[in-house]
């Protein structure tokens, strides 16, 4: 690990997201931030963005720049308001290591290709099918490794953000569009920042079985050995959030995820649960004909399948649950400037359009709508009416319960 890439010289105390769970409409607002947080965001918006740069061929951009979104001197031609010095430093590094970014997840295939074409930086894609927990472990395991197995950046379930900050595994950085990111879905110090969110759905290969309409249907005899998760609930954010959503549909609440574990125990005891991590191939072949996963993954697969096999995507009547993911830069990133440029690309209008093409609601959505940017793509996003989102504390509590009690309560080794 390069000594200059270990993150900021000043540490900040952890700050939790303070959103209050509530029902959400077509264009959700994650509400409930405390007054002092709102005042802080308002004050920040009064300042122009500053970025501290070192000079020279081996320049390393300061790990924490203050947000503001205004034009900077030395702005590069590659992205609006991004200094050319950062672009040059990233190109000098020449490499970026990502992890857990399947090409069909939120349109990451096109996004990665776009980044490579725009900047000529090689992207080393580590473990595309890894879960959020695996990403954090990869940072830990490669603290002293400057080689290609050390991830520069991560895209994890938002509940992984604060613990990673506390453990000093990620470094602070604020992109040029920082002020347009929902303030309640980002760490105020810039250590992590929400990227996109969606609702959980039932994706069904209808050549193998009929589509379920709600959670209770999954317990019926028609779904014997047919229902799967798109990850291991002991490590995958997508999977344990499916358990959380099941709790909401079965007498639980955002404060009580236990009924979700109980539901999956019933599903397993009935012989309906398939302990295989579902992927497009297993869905297509009927190994996991009914899969519970994010709408953007299900809809992307439906587009790719083109009717062979026929895919139906259903939002359940109950347990409508939103899940948010977040970006962060490893505190031990071997290519810190390329990592920062990657973030600038993702949070630019161009990068946002990439996510929108993959049916992902982005955390800059309100700004895009206000400026009428990518309106055609926004119109195609799945309906999330009635969906709820937990506070940071609720989500962390549910994650802890589900990941630790899955083996004891459900007893299915998902792999």
N, C-alpha and C positions, 0 to 999 in steps of 0.2 A: 504494500500500500504506500502511495506517495504521501510524504509528510504534509504536503501542502493541500491535500484533498480530504482532510479529516473533519471538515465542517467549520462552523463559526468559532471565533475565539471567546465569545460570550454566550453563556447558556441562559435560557429563560425557564421560568417555572412552567410546568404543564398547564395547558388551558383546555378545558373540556368544551365540547359543543353544547350549547344550552338551549337547544330547540325543544319545544313542547310538542308532544305528539298530538295530532289532530287529524280529522278527516280532510282529504285533499280533493280538489276538483281537477279539471282538465289541465290548468296551468297552476301547479301547486306552489304555495309559498311556505317554506319551512319556518314556522313562526315561533315566537316565544323567547327570543333572545333577551337577555336582561338589559335594562336601560343603560347601564354603564358600557356594555359592549356596543350598543347602538351608537352611543355618543362617541366612543372610540373610533368606530368606522367612519362616522361623519367627519371627525377631525382629520382622519387620514386622507379622506377625499379632498381636503383643502390643500394638500401639499402635492407638488409635482414629484414624479418618480425620480429617484437618484440611484445610480449604480456606481459602486466603487470598483475601479479597475486597476490592476497592476499593469505595468508597461513592459513590453518585450515579447519575444517569440514564445516564451514559456509562460505567458500571462495566465494567472488564475483569477477568475472573477470572484469578487467578494461573495461569501456564502449567503449573506442576508442583505438584500436591497429593499428599500422602502417602496411600497406600491404607490401608484398614482395614475398610471396610464397615459401621462403626457409625453410629448416628444422629447427625446434626449439628444444632446449634441453628439455627433458622430453616429447618428442612426444608420444602420446597415440597410442595404437594398433588399436583403433576404426576407425580412419581416418588419412590419411597421413598429417603430419605437424601440427596436432592439439594436443595441450598439454594434457596429461593424467589428469592433474589437472582440466582442464575445464570439461572433460568427467566425472570425479568423482564428481565435484560440481553439474553438471546437474543431475546426477543420485541421488545425495542426495536430490535435490529438488523433483525429482520423477514425476513431472507433467509438461505439456505444454498445454496452451490453444491457439488454432488456431481459426480463424473465416473466413467464406466465402470460404471454400474449398470443393466444391462438388467433390465426388470421381471420376466422369467422366470428370472433368475439368483438362486437362493437366496431366492426370494419377495420380491425387493426392491420390486416394484410395490406389494404390500400394506404393506410396511414403510414406504415413503415416504408412502403415503396415511395411514397411522396416525400418523406423526410430524406431518404437516401438520394433521390433524384434532385432535390432542391439544394442539398449541401455537399453531396459527394462523400458522405460519412458512412463507413461500413457499420452495419447493425448485426451484432452477434446475439442471436435469439436463443436464450437458455430455457429449457424445460417449458415449452409452450402450454402444457397441460397441468402445470403445477397449481397449487392452491395458495391462498394468501399466507397461510401459516408457513408453507414451504418457502415463500419469498423472504419472509423475515429470517428464517433459519439459514437461508443462503447468504444473507448479509453477515450473520453471526459467524458462519463457518469460513468466511473468506475475508475476515478483517485484515489479515496480513498478506493477502494474495493480490498482487497487482495484475494478475493474468486474466484470461477471458472468462473464467468461471465465477468471477466476482461481479454481481449485478451493479450497474450504475444507478438504476432507477427501479422503482416498484410501483405496481398498480394493485392495491389491496382493498379489502373491505374496510370501510371507514373506521370500524372499531379497533383496527390495528394501529391507527395513527398515534393516539396519545401514548400507549405503552411503548411504541418504538421511539417516540420522542423522549420519554422518561429514561429509557435504556440507552439513550445517546446513539441510536443506530441510524438516524436520519439527520440531515442538515437543512438549515433554513434557506429558502430562496423564494423571492416574490417576482412573478412574471410581470411583463409590461401591462397586461390586462387584469392585474390583481384586483383592482377595485370593482370589476364587473362580475367577479365570482361571488356567488351567494355568500354573504358574510357569516351566515350561520352554518355553513358547510365547509369551513376552512379553519385551520389553526391561526389565530391572530398573529403569531410570531413567524408564520410562513414555513413551519416544518412539514405540514401536510395540507393538501387542498383537494376538496371534492372535485371529481371530474364528471361523472355521469351517474344516472340512477334509472331504475325501471321497476316494473311490477312482475311478480312471479306468476307463471302460467303453467297450464298443462299442455305439453306438446305431444300429440298422438299420431302415430303411424296408423291411419285408418284402414290400411289393407290388412292389419293384424288384429285390430279391435276397434270398437266404437269409442268416441271421445267422451270422457267423463265431464259432467257439468259442475260438480262441486266435490269437496273433500270426502263427503260421506259415500259417494259413489265408488271411491277407490277401495272401500272395504268389501264390496260385493263380489260374488263368485265370478262375475264376468272378467275380473281383473286378476285372476289367479296367476302368479308369477309374471306380472306384467308392469309393475310400477317401480320406477327407479329414480334416483337422485343424480344430479350432474356433478357429483363430487363426493368426497368423504366428509361427512358432517363433523368429524373430529378435527378437520383442518381447513375445509373449504368454506369460504364465506357464502357462496351460492347455496351450498347444501345445508348448512346449519340455519340459514335464513328461511329455507323451505320448512324446516321443523318449527321455527318460530312462527311462520305464517299459519301452519297447521294448528298451533295453539290458539291463535285468534279465532279460528273457525270451529273450535271444539271446547268452548267454555273458558279459554284462557284470556290473557290480556297482554298488553305491552309490558306489564309488570310481572306477568306470570307465564313463563314459557313451558312449564311442566306438562300441561295438556298436550303439547306438541310431541314430546317424547312418548307420552302414553298412547297417542294416536299411532305413531310409527311402531310401537310395540304391538298394537292390535293388527296393524298392517302386516307385520312380520309373522306374527302368530297365525294369521289367516293364510299364510303362504302366498300373499300377493306381492310382497316386497322382493325386489331383485337386488342383491348386494353387489351389483356391478356398476361402476361409474359409467353413466350413460354418455355417449358421444354420438356424433352423427352416424357413424358406421353401425353402432349397436341399435340405434333407432331404425335405420334403414333396413337392417336385416331382421328386425323383430325381436332381438334379444332383450331390448328395453323399449317396448312399444309405447309406453306412457312415461314421459319424463317430466319432472317438475323442475323448471328452470326459468331464468329471466326471459322476459318477452323478446329482448333484442337477440338473444341466442336462438330462440325458437323461430322467430320470424326470418332471421338470416338463413337458417337451415331450410325453412320452407321455400325460400327464394331459390336456394341452391339446388334443392331436390327437383324443382320444376315439375311436380306431379308424379315423380317416380322415386320413392313411393309418395302417395298422397299424404300430405301433412296438414293437420288441423291444430290451430293454436287457440286455446280457450282461457280466458281469465275467469277464475272461480268466482262463484257468487259471494262466498264468504272468505274471510281471511285475506283480504286484499292488502298486500304488504309491499312497501317500497324498500329497495335496498340501494345504498349509495356506496360508491367506490371512491378511492382517493389516490392521488399521486404523491410520491415523495422521492427525494434523492438520497441515496445511501451516504452516510457519513464517511464511508470508506471508498467512495466511488473512484476507480482508477482513472476515469475520464470525466472529471467534474464539469468542465466547460461544455462538453458534448451533452452531458446530462441536463445542464441548464438550457441549452439550445433546444433540446428535445421538449422540455417543458414549455418554452416559448412557442414552439411549433404547435403543440397540442392545444394551447390556450389562445392561439391566434384564431381569427375567423376561418382560416383555411383548415386548421386542425379540428375546430368545432364542427365544420361541415363534414369532415371525415367521420366523426362519431355519429352525427345525425343520420348519415347514410346507413349506418348500422343500427338504426332504430333506437338510439340511446338519447334520453333526455339529458342535456348537459347542464352543468351548474352555472353557465353563462347564458342560459336560455332567455331570461328576461331582457338582457341587453340585446341579444340578437333579434328578439321580437320587436323591441322598441325601435331598432334601426332597420327593421324589415330585411334582415340578412338571412339567407337560406330559408325563406318562407315556404318554399315548395317542399323542402325536406321536413320542416317542422310540422307541416300539415299531415305528413304520413306517420307521425309517431303514434304508438298505441295509446288507447284511452286508459287513463289511470284514475278515473273518477272514483271517489270513495276510498282510495288507498290511504294507508296511514304509515307514518314513519316514527320510529322510537327516538327518544333522546339518547345522547351518548351514554348516559348512565344506564338506561334501560337496555340498550343494545349490548353493552359490555356485560351486564348481569346475565342476559339471555345466552350470550355466547359462552360464558363461563359454565353455565349450567348444562347446556347442550353438549359441548365438546367433552366435558368431564363425565357426564352421566350417560352418554349414548351407549357405551359398552354394557353398563350395568342394567339399564332399563330396557333397551331395545335388543342388544346382544347380536347385532348383525355386523360382520366385518366387511365393510364396504371397500372394494379395491378394484 
